Amino acid sequence: MPISLKDLENALKNAIPISHLEIIDQSSGCGESYAVLIVSEAFEGKLTLARHRMINELLKNQIAQMHAFSQRTLTPKQYAAELAKGNV
């Protein structure tokens, strides 16, 4: 069963504090492939692998129903630096 963008958004926002969230349905609307950019203070002090494991655990039921899922996880400070460089 496809996952809706709204369900994915709600699952993330209900689990951790998020200051910025971008969700892109890369499957032309069928809900089987998503790319997300998550900016959260919950990532402070965590390496990228730990951040991704955290998100994978939070979304394990949703990810199990998808064909593909990619994520980019940043702290608010990292996000601000990426914005300043024009990388986001």
Residue frames as a rotation matrix with the C-alpha (Angstrom) as fourth column:
MET 1
0.579 0.815 0.000 0.00
0.815 -0.579 0.000 0.00
0.000 0.000 -1.000 0.00
PRO 2
-0.090 -0.645 0.759 1.47
0.571 -0.657 -0.492 3.38
0.816 0.389 0.427 -0.98
ILE 3
-0.172 -0.080 -0.982 2.43
0.920 -0.370 -0.131 5.87
-0.353 -0.926 0.138 1.69
SER 4
0.685 0.448 0.574 1.00
0.624 -0.768 -0.145 9.37
0.376 0.457 -0.806 1.38
LEU 5
-0.277 -0.786 0.553 3.20
0.352 -0.618 -0.703 12.41
0.894 0.000 0.448 1.70
LYS 6
0.164 0.444 0.881 0.98
-0.633 -0.637 0.439 13.66
0.756 -0.630 0.177 4.52
ASP 7
0.964 0.178 -0.198 1.33
0.005 0.731 0.682 10.40
0.266 -0.659 0.704 6.48
LEU 8
0.222 -0.965 -0.137 5.10
0.824 0.261 -0.504 10.59
0.522 -0.001 0.853 6.18
GLU 9
-0.314 -0.279 0.907 5.10
-0.058 -0.948 -0.312 14.22
0.948 -0.150 0.282 7.26
ASN 10
0.551 0.629 0.549 2.87
-0.602 -0.156 0.783 13.50
0.578 -0.762 0.292 10.27
ALA 11
0.844 -0.273 -0.462 4.97
0.433 0.854 0.288 10.53
0.316 -0.443 0.839 11.37
LEU 12
-0.160 -0.979 0.128 8.13
0.735 -0.205 -0.647 12.65
0.659 -0.009 0.752 11.36
LYS 13
-0.328 0.052 0.943 6.65
-0.269 -0.962 -0.040 15.76
0.905 -0.267 0.330 12.96
ASN 14
0.724 0.646 0.242 5.03
-0.449 0.176 0.876 13.71
0.523 -0.743 0.418 15.74
ALA 15
0.756 -0.455 -0.470 8.30
0.564 0.818 0.116 11.93
0.331 -0.353 0.875 16.56
ILE 16
-0.197 -0.896 -0.397 10.98
0.956 -0.265 0.122 14.64
-0.215 -0.356 0.909 16.68
PRO 17
0.435 0.288 -0.853 11.17
0.192 -0.955 -0.225 18.45
-0.880 -0.066 -0.471 16.71
ILE 18
-0.073 -0.394 0.916 11.59
0.979 0.147 0.141 19.60
-0.190 0.907 0.376 13.11
SER 19
-0.120 -0.020 -0.993 12.57
0.134 -0.991 0.003 23.09
-0.984 -0.133 0.122 12.05
HIS 20
-0.091 0.131 -0.987 12.49
-0.934 -0.356 0.039 22.34
-0.346 0.925 0.155 8.31
LEU 21
-0.256 0.084 0.963 11.15
0.088 0.994 -0.063 19.42
-0.963 0.069 -0.262 6.31
GLU 22
-0.121 0.222 -0.968 11.09
-0.969 -0.240 0.066 18.73
-0.217 0.945 0.244 2.60
ILE 23
-0.208 0.132 0.969 9.50
0.023 0.991 -0.130 15.57
-0.978 -0.005 -0.209 1.24
ILE 24
-0.280 0.056 -0.958 9.71
-0.927 -0.274 0.255 14.77
-0.249 0.960 0.128 -2.45
ASP 25
0.450 0.466 0.762 7.65
-0.130 0.878 -0.461 11.98
-0.884 0.108 0.456 -3.97
GLN 26
-0.416 -0.739 -0.529 10.03
-0.702 -0.109 0.704 10.62
-0.578 0.665 -0.473 -6.58
SER 27
-0.775 0.182 0.605 7.52
0.346 0.924 0.165 8.08
-0.529 0.337 -0.779 -7.86
SER 28
-0.903 0.405 0.147 5.29
-0.080 -0.492 0.867 10.49
0.423 0.771 0.476 -9.80
GLY 29
-0.345 0.807 0.480 2.61
-0.881 -0.455 0.131 10.47
0.324 -0.377 0.868 -7.14
CYS 30
0.275 0.510 -0.815 2.26
-0.234 0.858 0.458 6.75
0.933 0.065 0.355 -6.47
GLY 31
0.605 0.029 0.796 3.90
-0.771 -0.229 0.594 6.99
0.200 -0.973 -0.116 -3.02
GLU 32
0.966 -0.239 -0.096 6.53
0.251 0.958 0.137 4.29
0.059 -0.156 0.986 -3.44
SER 33
0.033 -0.998 0.059 9.69
0.948 0.013 -0.318 6.39
0.317 0.067 0.946 -3.51
TYR 34
0.948 0.305 0.091 10.51
0.248 -0.887 0.388 9.38
0.199 -0.345 -0.917 -1.34
ALA 35
-0.257 -0.965 0.053 13.48
0.702 -0.224 -0.676 11.65
0.664 -0.137 0.735 -0.69
VAL 36
0.815 0.550 -0.185 13.43
0.507 -0.521 0.686 13.72
0.281 -0.653 -0.703 2.50
LEU 37
-0.400 -0.814 0.421 15.43
0.241 -0.536 -0.809 16.58
0.884 -0.222 0.411 3.92
ILE 38
0.670 0.587 -0.454 14.99
0.555 0.010 0.832 16.80
0.493 -0.809 -0.319 7.67
VAL 39
-0.381 -0.721 0.579 16.40
-0.019 -0.620 -0.785 19.61
0.924 -0.310 0.222 9.79
SER 40
0.742 0.645 -0.183 16.15
0.113 0.148 0.982 18.98
0.661 -0.749 0.036 13.52
GLU 41
0.166 -0.638 0.752 17.90
-0.893 -0.420 -0.160 19.87
0.418 -0.645 -0.640 16.73
ALA 42
0.821 0.187 0.540 17.47
-0.429 0.825 0.367 16.17
-0.377 -0.533 0.758 17.64
PHE 43
0.854 -0.521 0.002 20.46
0.350 0.572 -0.742 15.50
0.385 0.634 0.671 15.34
GLU 44
0.543 -0.672 0.504 22.86
-0.710 -0.688 -0.152 17.62
0.449 -0.275 -0.850 17.42
GLY 45
-0.022 -0.701 0.713 25.91
-0.932 0.273 0.239 15.58
-0.362 -0.659 -0.659 18.45
LYS 46
0.442 0.234 0.866 24.97
-0.013 0.967 -0.254 12.59
-0.897 0.101 0.431 16.28
LEU 47
-0.725 -0.679 -0.112 26.92
-0.209 0.063 0.976 11.29
-0.656 0.731 -0.187 13.32
THR 48
-0.409 0.564 -0.717 25.12
-0.910 -0.190 0.369 10.88
0.072 0.803 0.591 9.99
LEU 49
-0.664 0.125 -0.737 24.78
-0.080 0.968 0.236 7.12
0.743 0.216 -0.633 10.44
ALA 50
-0.847 0.355 -0.397 23.12
0.488 0.218 -0.845 7.56
-0.213 -0.909 -0.358 13.85
ARG 51
-0.569 0.655 -0.497 20.74
-0.555 -0.752 -0.355 10.16
-0.607 0.074 0.792 12.40
HIS 52
-0.415 0.390 -0.822 19.76
-0.793 0.287 0.537 7.86
0.446 0.875 0.190 9.55
ARG 53
-0.795 0.122 -0.594 19.26
0.299 0.931 -0.210 4.94
0.527 -0.344 -0.777 11.90
MET 54
-0.804 0.518 -0.292 17.01
0.105 -0.359 -0.927 7.14
-0.585 -0.777 0.234 14.04
ILE 55
-0.342 0.685 -0.643 14.85
-0.875 -0.482 -0.048 8.10
-0.343 0.546 0.764 11.06
ASN 56
-0.558 0.098 -0.824 14.80
-0.466 0.785 0.409 4.53
0.687 0.612 -0.392 9.74
GLU 57
-0.888 0.228 -0.399 13.54
0.447 0.627 -0.638 3.34
0.105 -0.745 -0.659 13.12
LEU 58
-0.642 0.666 -0.378 10.91
-0.222 -0.635 -0.740 6.10
-0.733 -0.391 0.556 13.35
LEU 59
0.022 0.633 -0.774 9.63
-0.946 -0.236 -0.221 5.28
-0.322 0.737 0.594 9.86
LYS 60
-0.818 -0.491 0.299 10.23
-0.386 0.855 0.346 1.52
-0.426 0.168 -0.889 9.78
ASN 61
-0.167 0.834 0.526 6.56
0.402 0.544 -0.736 0.70
-0.900 0.089 -0.426 9.02
GLN 62
0.682 0.417 -0.601 6.34
-0.279 -0.611 -0.741 3.30
-0.676 0.672 -0.301 6.26
ILE 63
-0.133 -0.837 -0.531 9.72
-0.929 -0.081 0.362 2.43
-0.346 0.541 -0.767 4.73
ALA 64
-0.647 -0.082 0.758 8.74
-0.054 0.997 0.061 -1.25
-0.760 -0.001 -0.650 4.61
GLN 65
0.307 0.874 0.376 5.93
0.491 0.193 -0.850 -0.28
-0.815 0.445 -0.370 2.23
MET 66
0.634 -0.137 -0.761 8.14
-0.539 -0.783 -0.309 1.78
-0.554 0.606 -0.571 -0.10
HIS 67
0.891 -0.414 0.185 10.30
0.414 0.575 -0.705 0.82
0.186 0.705 0.684 -3.03
ALA 68
-0.146 -0.972 0.186 12.94
0.761 -0.230 -0.606 3.48
0.632 0.053 0.773 -2.23
PHE 69
0.926 0.342 -0.157 13.68
0.358 -0.669 0.652 5.99
0.118 -0.660 -0.742 0.52
SER 70
-0.138 -0.981 0.139 16.56
0.771 -0.194 -0.606 8.46
0.621 0.024 0.783 0.75
GLN 71
0.839 0.429 -0.335 17.23
0.539 -0.569 0.621 10.97
0.076 -0.701 -0.709 3.46
ARG 72
-0.251 -0.840 0.481 19.38
0.410 -0.542 -0.734 13.95
0.877 0.013 0.480 4.23
THR 73
0.673 0.458 -0.581 19.56
0.684 -0.088 0.724 14.91
0.281 -0.885 -0.372 7.90
LEU 74
-0.303 -0.758 0.578 20.97
0.407 -0.651 -0.641 18.22
0.862 0.041 0.505 9.11
THR 75
-0.255 0.171 -0.952 21.10
0.904 -0.307 -0.297 20.23
-0.343 -0.936 -0.077 12.30
PRO 76
0.808 0.584 -0.080 19.70
0.529 -0.778 -0.340 23.77
-0.261 0.232 -0.937 12.12
LYS 77
0.369 -0.761 -0.533 23.26
-0.309 -0.642 0.702 25.14
-0.877 -0.095 -0.472 12.13
GLN 78
-0.579 -0.569 0.585 24.30
0.311 0.509 0.803 22.84
-0.754 0.647 -0.117 9.26
TYR 79
0.157 0.750 0.643 21.18
0.958 0.042 -0.283 23.78
-0.240 0.660 -0.712 7.33
ALA 80
0.839 0.110 -0.533 21.91
0.105 -0.994 -0.040 27.49
-0.534 -0.022 -0.845 7.73
ALA 81
-0.140 -0.970 -0.199 25.47
-0.293 -0.152 0.944 26.92
-0.946 0.190 -0.263 6.47
GLU 82
-0.511 0.018 0.859 24.16
0.690 0.605 0.397 24.96
-0.513 0.796 -0.322 3.46
LEU 83
0.610 0.782 0.130 21.69
0.741 -0.505 -0.443 27.76
-0.281 0.366 -0.887 2.68
ALA 84
0.575 -0.465 -0.673 24.49
-0.223 -0.881 0.418 30.33
-0.787 -0.090 -0.610 2.84
LYS 85
-0.549 -0.819 0.168 26.51
-0.127 0.280 0.951 28.26
-0.826 0.501 -0.258 0.34
GLY 86
-0.089 0.617 -0.782 23.48
-0.970 -0.232 -0.073 27.80
-0.227 0.752 0.619 -1.89
ASN 87
-0.891 -0.367 -0.267 23.58
-0.417 0.894 0.163 24.01
0.178 0.257 -0.950 -1.52
VAL 88
-0.707 0.694 0.134 19.97
0.443 0.583 -0.681 23.55
-0.551 -0.422 -0.720 -0.48
